[in-house]
Amino acid sequence: MESLAPREHFPILEDNVYLNAASISLVPGPVQQEVHEFDQAVSYAGTVNFDDAAENRVYEGVREAAGRLIGADPVDIAVMTSATEALCSLAWWLRPGEGSNVVSIDLEFPSVTYPWLRIAQDFGSEVRLVPARDDPASLSIESLAGAVDDRTAVICVSHVQYASGHRFDIGQLSELARAHDAFLIVDATQSAGVAPIDLHGYDVDVLLSSSYKWLCGLCGAAFCYLKPEVSERFQPPLVGWRTTGEGALAFDATSITLSPGGRRMEYGTVAYGAGISLGAAIRYLLGFGIERILEHTQALGDRLIEGLDPLGGELITPRDRNRRAGIVSATFPGHAAEDLAAKLAEEGVHVASRLGGVRFAPHLFSSSDDIDRALEALGRALEG
């Protein structure tokens, strides 16, 4: 199976097998070129090439691309510097208090749970973390639902778990939240760009993603979707000159008129080159089709799973395609995942160790030859 994207767009692949898109993905050459041209124009000429209108176009380009990606109106999307920033802003706005609870999972990426643990210190809410860290394969919508009740103020989970690769059904998450009148926040950092997301027909309050993983952008940018009814109520804890949206260029320091839509979450000057990369990278991925990218990565995942079994790998990623996206992770009893990842890197095969497992994350630039090389190198590492 050939790579879906042209390999020449990713020069490092000439000498390396890169199966680490879940950590930091590779940025396609055409996206890098667009960012380079932008940075060069601004660095050499300042506002000669980057006036107020051009500055606004950076944001609008990201909103339009992200809206196409997730099936949302661009006006409902904020451009942020990271998913963590957005999550913190949301937590300090919602501030669930005594008698309420927030539900998440104990094997989540820390930025998903830390804001709620911090809020609980000051406002007294209970943070319920569904136990799955010791048995990642046990995670399911049913185990999540077991922690939710009518006192649940917020459900905050990742669409795809960063360590195990477990993928939730967004429709089921939405139904669970609505059944208990809970606020639903979905972190799509490990799914946006590799798994199709269409918010039409789903009642999701917030969905967000950083740029530098499966979206193939640079670090320093993210997008955050706010449901229209949410953005109307959202009172941003952090405010700045961009909070007023189209009124920002009036530079009126005497009053705050919040922008309509998701952009009221924005507040300051960002790394514009990172924003350029996010918009360009999403358009690059959409050119191949997210459905095709998912099919490609899952086929490679199938090949990985078939090869891990005879090597003694104990899979912690669901075998069912409907419950995984691009990540395949396995433990190897008697072998430390960190040591195995290091040995693979010595052979030019780049993976990650997460929660005791070796995590493989192929993307649209990966091929079946990459998978075979990785399995061969892993076999040698296990023998050694």
N, C-alpha and C positions, 0 to 999 in steps of 0.2 A: 504494500500500500504506500503510494507516494504521499509526500506532504501535500496539504491542501493549498498552502501559500507557496509562492516561489522561494526556494531556499536562498537565492541570492539576496533577498531582502533581509536576511539574517546571517551575516558573514561568519559569525562565531561557529556556525554549524558545520563549517568546512572541517574543523578539527575536534569538535565536541558534540556530545549528545546532551541536549539540554531538556531535562524532564522536570523542570522546577518552576513552571508558570504560576504555581500557587504561592510561591515566595515573592519573586520579582520576575515578571515575564520579560521577554525580549521585545524591544520596540522596533517595529518594521522600518526598513530604510526609508521608504517614502514619507513616513511620519516624522522620522528624524530630520529629513531634509526640510520639511515644512517648518518645523520648529527652528532649525538653524537659520533659515531665511528670515523668519520673524525676529529672532534674537539679534541677528546681524543688523537688520534694518533699524531696530530700536536702539541698539547699542551705538551705532555709528551716527544716527541722526535724531535721536530723541523724538520729540513731538512733531518733527517734520514728517515722519512716517507713521506716527502713532498719536493722532489727535484724539479728542474726546469721543468722536463717533467711532473711530477704529477700536478704542478701548472697549466700548460697549459691544462691538461686534465679536470680540473674543468670548464674552459671556453668552451672547445669543447663539453663537456657533455651537457651544457645548450644550446649551439647553435644547436646541433643535435636534442634535444628534442623540442625546440621551432620551429625548421624548420618543424618537423613532425606535430606539432600542427597547424601551419598556412599554410602549403603547400608552404614552401619557402626553398631555398638553404641555408644550415647553414652558408656558407661563407658570406651571406648578413645580418647576425644578429650580433649585438653588445650586450655584457653583461654589464649592467649598475647597478647603485645602486638604482635608482628609475626612474619612468616615468617622474617625474618632472625634474630630471637632464637631461634626453634626450631632453625633450621639450625646456628647456632653451638653450641647446647647438644648437638645430636646429634654434631657433628664432634668436640667435645672429649670426648664419651663414647666414641666409636668409636676415635679416635686411631690410624688405620692407620699402621704403621711401616715400617721398611726391608724391602725385598723385596716390598712390596705396592703396588698402585696404585689411584687413584681416577679414574674416567672421567666427564668432563662435556664441555661444548662451548664453543668459544671465543667464541661470540656470545651466551652466556647472560647474564642479568641478573647483575651482579657479586656480589650476595649469594649466588648459587648456587655460585660457585667460590671466592670469597675465604676462607671458613672452611677449605677443604681446602688452599689455598695456604699459609695461616697454619699449619695443623697440620703440613704437610710441612716447614716450617722447623725445627720442634722434634723431629719424630719420623721424618723421613727417607723418608716415602712418596713415590711418584712421582705427580704429577698429570698425567693425559693429557687434553688438551683437543682434541676432534675439530675439525679445521679446517673452518669453514663461514663465518667472518666475511667473507671476500673473495668468497664465492660462496654466499649463503644458500640458494639454490634447490637446491644439491647435498646438503643435509642429508637423511638418510634413516635408517631403522632399520638398514640395511645399513652405512652409514658409521659409525654409532655402534658396531655390533657389531664392526667392524674394529679398534676400540681395546680391546676387552674380551678378557681371557684368564683363565686359572685363577688368576692372581695378583691379579685385580681384587677389592678388598675392598668397594668402594662404587661404585655407579652413581648419580649425582645429577644429574637433569635436570629441566627444566620440561616439563610436559604440553604447553603451547603456548609457543612462543618469543615473547618480548615485542616483538622488532623485526620479525621476518619473518612471524610468525603461523603458522609450521609447527606442526602438531598431531601428536604421536605417538599411537600406539595403545597404551593402557595394558596390554592383554593381551600385546602383543609385547614391551614393556619387561619385563613380568613373566617371560615365557619366557626372554628373554635373561639376566636376572639369575639365574634358577634354574639355567640351563644351566651357569653358572660359579660357583654358590654365592656370588653377590655380594649385598650389602645394597642394596636399592633404595629410593631416596628420590625422590619425585615432588613437585615444586613446582607446585601447581595454581592459583597466583595469577592466571594469565592464562586460566584455563579454568573454574574453579568459578563457577557462576552463569550461564554462557553455553553450556557443553557438558555434557551428562549424564555423570555419574561414578557408577558402581555397582561397588563393590569386591567384591561377591559373585562368587566364582569366580576372582578374581585374587589372586595372592600378592604383595601390595605391603607392604613393611615399614613405610614411612612415607609419608603424603600430607598436605600442608599448604597453607594459603592465607591470605594477608592479606585484609582485609575491604573495602578502600576502592576496589577496581577493579570487576570484574564482579559482585561480591556486593553492591555499592551500599550499603555501610556506611561508617562514619566511620573515619578514621585512628586507630590505636592499639589495634586488636584483630586477632586471627588465631585460626585453629584448627589443631591438629595431631593427626592420627590416628596411633596406634601400633598395629601388629598385636599381638594379645594376647601371642604368644610374645615379642615385642620388649619390650613394657612390663614383663613379668615379669623380664627381664634388665636393663632400663634402670636405670643408676645415675646419677642426675642430677648433672652437674658444678656446677649452681647449685641451692641449696636455700634454703628459707625457711619461713615459718610455714604456708604453704598446701601444702607438700610432703607433709604427712601426711594430706591429704584430710579425711575426716570427723573425724579426730582433731585437726584444726587448732584447734578452739575449746577444746580442753583447755589450750592454751598451755603445753605441757610443754617447757621449755627444756633438759631433761636428756638427752634421747635422741631419735633420729629413727626413726620407724616409717613407712616409705614407704607411700604410698597405693597401693592396687591400681589397675590400669588406667592410662590415659594421663595422668590428673591428677597423677601423681607428677612430671610435668614442670613443673607450676605451682609457683611459689614465693613470689610476693609480691602485694601489692595492685595491681590494675590500674585503668585508667580505666574505671570501671563503665559510664559512659554509652556508651563505645565498644562495650563488650560487649553492652549493651542493643541498640545499633544493629545489631550483627552478627546477633544472633538474630532481630530483627524484620525485617531486610532479607532474610535467607534465607527466612523464612516468606512474605514479600511475593513473592519470586521464585517460590517453590514454588506459590503461588496461581495463577500463569500457566502453570507447567509448564516445566521446563528444556528438554524436547524442542521445545516450541513456540518458546521463546526462541531456540534454535539454528536452527530452521527460518527464523524471522523474520530473524535477523541474517545468515544465509547467503544468503537471498534478496536482502537489501540489498547484501551483498557481491557477488553476481552482477551486480547493477545497476551497482555501482561498477566492477567489472572491465570490463564492457562499455563503460563510459564512459571509462575510463582508456586503453584501447587506442588509440582515435583521437587522443588527446591526446599520444601518444608515450610513455606510461608503460611502463616495463619492470618487470613484476611480479616481486616477490621472494617473494610469498606463493603457495603452491600453488593452482592453479586447482581441483584436485580437492576437493570438499567434505569428503571423508573425511580430508583432511590439513590442514584449516583449521577455525577456529571463528569468532570475531568480527572478527579483525584482517585488514585488507587493506592491504598496503604496496607502494609502487612508487617507483622512482627515475626521474628525468627528466634525461637527459644534457644537460649545458650549464646546468643550473639547480641551485642549492644548495637542498637540502631545507629548511634553516632559513629561507631567504628566502621560499620558497613558503608555508611554514606561517605566517610573519609576515604575508604579504600576505592570506592567507585570514582570519586573525584580524581584520584591519582591516575585513573585510566581514562579521564576525560568524560566521565559520565556524571552528570550533575543532578542530584536528587536532594531530598531533605530528610532529617530525622525529626519526628514530631510525636510526642507522647509515647515513646518506646517503639514506634513503628518507622519503617522506611517508607517515605511518601514519594510516589511517582506522580508527576503532573504534566503529561504531554498536552500540546496545544495544536493549533492548525498548522504550525511549522514542523511538526514531528512526523516521522514516517515509521513504517513497520521495521525497517532496518535499524532505526534508533532503538526500538523496543528489543529487538534481538541482541543488539550490542549490549544493552543494559543487562539483560538476563544472563548473557555469557559472562560479563564482568561480575555480576552478583554471584554466579556460581563459583567463580575463582575466589571471590572474597570469602565465601562461606567455607570453602575448602581450606583456605589459609587460616 
